[in-house]
Amino acid sequence: MLAAQDFRQTLARVLRLAPRHPLMAANHDAFMTVDHDRPLEDCRFVVLDTELTGLDVRRDEIVSIGAVRIEGMAIAAGESFYRLIQPKAGLPKASTLIHRITPEQVKDRPRLRAVLPALIEFVDGCLIVGHHVGLDMGFLNRACRTVYGAPLANPCLDTMRMAQIYRAQQWESSYDRYQGNVSFALPDLAAEFGLPRFPQHNALADALQTAYLFLYLARKLSGGGVRTLRELFEAGRSWRWYL
């Protein structure tokens, strides 16, 4: 049993770390426990993507966010999220050349802090999926910490890691297991697996592309024997909490 002083110190530490904003408190409460034996068909996922002014999480900013929902291991028709965002420091020409979002398109758009509430509501209770998802979550959680004092608690699954595991499983039974011409870029994987193709460097289109890739890989990993979150975890050891 804790001494009274130890109990007070522990309680103070918990209260200090717990999200104070109701929006983030609800987000964290939703993932206090995760049922790893839940069938994938019963899980809700949000596949998201961001377009950025650059790749430095300390300096660069989000200029668009796109997301789609997956329910019953199928893309939920009409359940999508897309926002253009006005960065505080302006839009570098180098980034416009990649994602084709111009300063004119974002000049009257909201700042990221105004978009966050709708995004947090959209991902409510869902596991987040992304391609190289740590990059997207790094930017989103920096903003969440600034605005709300806490990061998102949603568990994240990386389709890039899933593709690496799937390819490794294929190579286990292949004579030519050391192939040098492999790519884990999203459009290359979509082409390799014969998936529907979408325009590149558009946040919503990339989220759709990633959703198709996720559904394909979830059905292919471990010879199609993945049925639950636990089995998906054990197939790839790819769960991460990007906090």
C-alpha positions as CSV (number, residue, x, y, z in Angstrom):
1,M,0.0,0.0,0.0
2,L,1.2,3.5,-0.8
3,A,2.0,5.9,2.0
4,A,-0.2,9.0,2.0
5,Q,2.7,11.2,0.7
6,D,3.5,8.7,-2.0
7,F,-0.2,8.5,-3.0
8,R,-0.4,12.3,-3.2
9,Q,2.7,12.5,-5.4
10,T,1.4,9.8,-7.7
11,L,-2.0,11.4,-8.0
12,A,-0.4,14.8,-8.7
13,R,1.8,13.2,-11.4
14,V,-1.2,11.5,-13.1
15,L,-3.2,14.7,-13.0
16,R,-0.3,16.7,-14.4
17,L,0.1,14.3,-17.4
18,A,-3.6,13.7,-18.1
19,P,-5.1,15.9,-20.9
20,R,-6.9,18.9,-19.5
21,H,-8.9,19.8,-22.6
22,P,-12.2,17.8,-22.9
23,L,-11.5,17.0,-26.5
24,M,-8.2,15.3,-25.8
25,A,-9.3,13.8,-22.5
26,A,-12.1,12.0,-24.5
27,N,-9.5,10.9,-27.1
28,H,-7.2,9.4,-24.4
29,D,-10.1,7.8,-22.5
30,A,-11.1,5.9,-25.7
31,F,-7.8,4.1,-25.8
32,M,-7.2,3.4,-22.1
33,T,-7.6,-0.2,-23.1
34,V,-7.4,-1.8,-26.6
35,D,-9.0,-5.2,-27.2
36,H,-6.3,-7.0,-29.3
37,D,-8.6,-10.0,-29.8
38,R,-11.2,-7.9,-31.6
39,P,-11.8,-9.2,-35.2
40,L,-10.5,-6.8,-37.8
41,E,-14.0,-6.7,-39.3
42,D,-15.2,-5.1,-36.1
43,C,-12.5,-2.5,-35.9
44,R,-12.7,1.1,-37.1
45,F,-9.7,2.6,-38.9
46,V,-9.0,6.1,-40.2
47,V,-6.4,6.3,-43.0
48,L,-4.8,9.7,-43.2
49,D,-2.2,11.6,-45.1
50,T,-0.8,15.1,-44.9
51,E,0.9,17.5,-47.4
52,L,3.7,19.6,-45.9
53,T,5.8,22.7,-46.5
54,G,8.8,20.4,-45.8
55,L,10.0,17.5,-43.7
56,D,11.4,19.2,-40.7
57,V,8.9,18.7,-37.9
58,R,10.3,21.5,-35.9
59,R,10.1,24.1,-38.6
60,D,7.8,23.0,-41.4
61,E,4.0,23.0,-41.4
62,I,0.9,21.0,-42.6
63,V,-0.8,22.5,-45.7
64,S,-3.5,19.9,-46.2
65,I,-4.9,16.8,-44.5
66,G,-6.9,14.0,-46.1
67,A,-8.5,11.0,-44.4
68,V,-10.9,8.2,-45.1
69,R,-12.6,5.7,-42.8
70,I,-12.5,1.9,-43.0
71,E,-15.3,-0.1,-41.4
72,G,-15.9,-3.8,-41.8
73,M,-12.6,-4.0,-43.6
74,A,-14.0,-1.9,-46.4
75,I,-13.6,1.8,-47.3
76,A,-16.7,3.6,-46.0
77,A,-18.3,5.4,-48.9
78,G,-18.7,9.1,-48.2
79,E,-16.8,9.0,-45.0
80,S,-13.9,11.3,-45.9
81,F,-12.1,14.4,-44.5
82,Y,-10.2,17.0,-46.5
83,R,-8.9,20.4,-45.5
84,L,-6.5,22.9,-47.0
85,I,-4.6,24.8,-44.3
86,Q,-2.9,28.2,-44.3
87,P,0.7,27.8,-42.9
88,K,1.9,30.6,-40.7
89,A,5.2,31.0,-42.4
90,G,3.9,31.0,-46.0
91,L,4.2,28.4,-48.7
92,P,7.7,27.7,-50.1
93,K,7.9,27.3,-53.9
94,A,9.7,24.0,-53.5
95,S,6.8,22.4,-51.7
96,T,4.3,23.8,-54.3
97,L,6.2,22.0,-57.0
98,I,5.5,18.7,-55.1
99,H,1.9,18.9,-54.0
100,R,0.8,21.7,-56.4
101,I,-1.0,23.6,-53.7
102,T,-0.4,27.3,-54.4
103,P,-0.3,30.4,-52.0
104,E,-3.5,31.6,-53.7
105,Q,-5.3,28.4,-52.7
106,V,-4.5,28.7,-49.0
107,K,-4.5,32.4,-48.4
108,D,-8.1,32.4,-47.1
109,R,-8.0,28.9,-45.5
110,P,-8.0,28.4,-41.7
111,R,-4.9,27.8,-39.6
112,L,-4.2,24.3,-38.4
113,R,-5.5,25.0,-34.9
114,A,-8.9,25.7,-36.3
115,V,-9.0,22.4,-38.2
116,L,-7.8,20.2,-35.4
117,P,-11.2,19.8,-33.6
118,A,-12.9,18.5,-36.7
119,L,-10.0,16.1,-37.3
120,I,-9.9,14.8,-33.8
121,E,-13.7,14.2,-34.0
122,F,-13.2,12.3,-37.3
123,V,-10.5,10.0,-35.8
124,D,-12.5,9.5,-32.6
125,G,-12.3,5.8,-31.5
126,C,-10.4,4.8,-34.6
127,L,-7.0,3.3,-35.2
128,I,-4.9,5.4,-37.5
129,V,-3.3,4.1,-40.6
130,G,-0.7,5.8,-42.8
131,H,2.2,5.3,-45.1
132,H,5.2,6.3,-43.2
133,V,2.7,7.4,-40.6
134,G,5.3,8.5,-38.1
135,L,5.9,11.6,-40.2
136,D,2.2,12.6,-40.3
137,M,1.8,12.0,-36.6
138,G,4.9,13.9,-35.7
139,F,3.4,17.0,-37.3
140,L,-0.1,16.4,-36.0
141,N,1.0,15.7,-32.4
142,R,3.3,18.8,-32.4
143,A,0.2,20.8,-33.1
144,C,-2.0,18.9,-30.6
145,R,0.6,19.5,-27.9
146,T,0.7,23.2,-28.7
147,V,-3.0,23.7,-28.8
148,Y,-4.3,21.1,-26.3
149,G,-1.2,20.2,-24.2
150,A,-1.3,16.5,-25.2
151,P,-0.9,14.3,-28.3
152,L,-3.4,12.0,-29.9
153,A,-3.7,8.6,-28.2
154,N,-4.9,6.7,-31.3
155,P,-2.7,3.6,-32.0
156,C,-1.0,3.9,-35.4
157,L,-0.3,1.3,-38.1
158,D,2.3,1.9,-40.8
159,T,1.6,0.4,-44.3
160,M,5.2,0.9,-45.2
161,R,6.2,-1.5,-42.4
162,M,3.4,-3.9,-43.4
163,A,4.7,-3.9,-46.9
164,Q,8.2,-4.6,-45.6
165,I,6.9,-7.6,-43.6
166,Y,4.8,-8.9,-46.4
167,R,7.8,-8.8,-48.8
168,A,10.0,-10.5,-46.2
169,Q,7.4,-13.3,-45.9
170,Q,7.4,-13.7,-49.7
171,W,11.2,-13.9,-49.8
172,E,11.3,-16.6,-47.2
173,S,10.1,-19.1,-49.8
174,S,11.9,-17.4,-52.7
175,Y,15.3,-18.5,-54.1
176,D,16.1,-14.9,-55.1
177,R,15.4,-13.4,-51.7
178,Y,18.0,-10.5,-52.0
179,Q,16.5,-8.3,-54.7
180,G,18.0,-4.9,-55.2
181,N,15.3,-3.2,-57.2
182,V,12.6,-3.0,-54.5
183,S,10.7,0.1,-53.6
184,F,8.3,0.9,-50.7
185,A,7.0,4.1,-52.2
186,L,3.2,4.3,-52.2
187,P,2.7,4.5,-56.0
188,D,5.2,1.8,-56.7
189,L,3.5,-0.6,-54.2
190,A,0.1,0.2,-55.7
191,A,1.4,-0.6,-59.2
192,E,3.1,-3.8,-58.0
193,F,0.0,-5.2,-56.3
194,G,-2.4,-4.1,-59.1
195,L,-4.4,-1.7,-56.9
196,P,-6.5,1.2,-58.1
197,R,-4.4,4.2,-58.8
198,F,-4.9,7.8,-57.6
199,P,-3.1,11.1,-58.2
200,Q,0.1,11.5,-56.2
201,H,0.7,14.2,-53.6
202,N,-2.9,15.0,-52.9
203,A,-3.7,14.3,-49.2
204,L,-7.1,12.8,-49.8
205,A,-6.0,10.8,-52.9
206,D,-3.0,9.5,-51.0
207,A,-5.2,8.5,-48.1
208,L,-7.4,6.5,-50.5
209,Q,-4.3,4.9,-52.1
210,T,-3.0,4.0,-48.6
211,A,-6.4,2.6,-47.6
212,Y,-6.4,0.2,-50.6
213,L,-2.9,-0.8,-49.8
214,F,-3.8,-1.5,-46.1
215,L,-6.7,-3.7,-47.0
216,Y,-4.6,-5.6,-49.5
217,L,-1.8,-6.2,-47.0
218,A,-4.0,-7.0,-44.1
219,R,-5.5,-9.8,-46.2
220,K,-2.2,-11.1,-47.5
221,L,0.0,-11.1,-44.4
222,S,0.8,-14.5,-42.9
223,G,-0.9,-16.2,-45.9
224,G,-4.2,-14.6,-45.3
225,G,-4.5,-15.9,-41.7
226,V,-4.7,-12.6,-40.0
227,R,-8.2,-12.2,-38.3
228,T,-7.7,-10.1,-35.2
229,L,-5.7,-7.1,-34.1
230,R,-3.4,-9.4,-32.1
231,E,-2.7,-11.5,-35.2
232,L,-2.0,-8.4,-37.2
233,F,0.4,-7.2,-34.5
234,E,2.2,-10.6,-34.3
235,A,2.4,-10.7,-38.1
236,G,4.4,-7.5,-38.4
237,R,5.3,-6.2,-34.9
238,S,4.3,-2.9,-36.5
239,W,2.2,-1.1,-33.9
240,R,3.6,2.1,-32.7
241,W,2.3,4.9,-30.4
242,Y,3.5,8.1,-32.0
243,L,3.4,10.4,-29.0
